[in-house]
Amino acid sequence: LENNTILMDKLKKIQQENEELKARMDKHMELSRQLSTEQAVLQESLEKESKVNKRLSMENEELLWKLHNGDLCSPRKVSPSSS
């Protein structure tokens, strides 16, 4: 009978630990879902910024090429007005 009582106490303790571990797992799963969602949003944002940066880089290269090859209209020099 005493041995049975000891085993029942151990069983209750293990069941309690099991419940605590399940709660921790649930918390970790929720955090994991949140982080996955955040990662997806950040990845999309990064891709958009990369596209913008690539477009701006190409525009810059084009303008530099035009400047180097004299394709840009020369800016008019404005003479200073006399006071």
C-alpha positions as CSV (number, residue, x, y, z in Angstrom):
1,L,0.0,0.0,0.0
2,E,2.8,2.4,0.9
3,N,4.6,1.5,-2.4
4,N,1.3,2.2,-4.2
5,T,1.0,5.6,-2.6
6,I,4.6,6.5,-3.5
7,L,4.0,5.5,-7.1
8,M,0.8,7.5,-7.2
9,D,2.7,10.6,-6.0
10,K,5.3,10.1,-8.6
11,L,2.7,9.7,-11.3
12,K,1.0,12.9,-10.2
13,K,4.3,14.7,-10.3
14,I,5.1,13.4,-13.7
15,Q,1.7,14.3,-15.1
16,Q,2.1,17.8,-13.7
17,E,5.5,18.1,-15.4
18,N,3.9,16.8,-18.6
19,E,1.2,19.4,-18.5
20,E,3.8,22.1,-17.9
21,L,5.9,20.9,-20.9
22,K,2.8,20.8,-23.1
23,A,2.1,24.4,-22.1
24,R,5.7,25.4,-22.9
25,M,5.4,23.6,-26.3
26,D,2.2,25.5,-27.1
27,K,3.9,28.8,-26.3
28,H,6.9,27.9,-28.4
29,M,4.7,26.9,-31.3
30,E,2.8,30.2,-31.1
31,L,6.0,32.1,-31.0
32,S,7.3,30.1,-34.0
33,R,4.2,30.9,-36.0
34,Q,4.5,34.6,-35.2
35,L,8.2,34.6,-36.2
36,S,7.4,32.8,-39.4
37,T,4.8,35.4,-40.3
38,E,7.2,38.2,-39.5
39,Q,9.9,36.6,-41.6
40,A,7.6,36.3,-44.6
41,V,6.7,40.0,-44.3
42,L,10.3,41.0,-44.0
43,Q,11.3,38.8,-46.9
44,E,8.6,40.4,-49.1
45,S,9.8,43.9,-48.0
46,L,13.4,42.9,-48.8
47,E,12.5,41.7,-52.2
48,K,10.6,45.0,-52.9
49,E,13.5,47.1,-51.8
50,S,15.9,44.9,-53.8
51,K,13.8,45.6,-56.9
52,V,13.8,49.3,-56.3
53,N,17.5,49.3,-55.7
54,K,18.2,47.4,-58.9
55,R,16.0,49.8,-60.9
56,L,17.7,52.8,-59.4
57,S,21.1,51.3,-60.0
58,M,20.2,50.7,-63.7
59,E,18.9,54.2,-64.0
60,N,22.1,55.5,-62.5
61,E,24.2,53.4,-64.9
62,E,22.1,54.7,-67.8
63,L,22.6,58.3,-66.8
64,L,26.3,57.8,-66.3
65,W,26.6,56.3,-69.7
66,K,24.6,59.1,-71.3
67,L,26.8,61.7,-69.4
68,H,30.0,59.9,-70.5
69,N,28.8,59.7,-74.1
70,G,27.4,63.3,-74.2
71,D,23.8,62.2,-74.7
72,L,22.5,64.4,-71.9
73,C,21.4,67.9,-72.8
74,S,24.0,70.3,-71.5
75,P,22.6,72.4,-68.7
76,R,22.4,76.0,-69.6
77,K,24.7,78.2,-67.7
78,V,22.8,81.0,-66.1
79,S,24.7,84.3,-66.0
80,P,24.5,86.0,-62.7
81,S,22.1,88.9,-62.7
82,S,23.6,92.3,-62.1
83,S,22.4,94.2,-59.1
